[in-house]
Amino acid sequence: MTVNGAMTASDLNGDLLTRRQVAYLFGETSAKVAMWARRGRLPEVRDDAGKPRYRRADVQELLRARAGRRRPS
């Protein structure tokens, strides 16, 4: 269901990751993921309990962007 045109976490059901899961994928801390969200690098949605969640597609896009910036050794 959307509220005022905004998508809620329940709309995306199995397509959401926790902050801890995202941190694990990037090899970073949960605090770093929260910082990315605050700075607008990774869009955040809230679940019904108000906890932050991240869309799988957004996470994959950020992973691809990071991989493209790294120089081969």
Helices and strands as residue ranges (DSSP letters): E 2-3, E 6-7, H 9-12, G 13-15, E 16-18, H 19-26, H 30-38, E 45-46, E 52-55, H 56-69
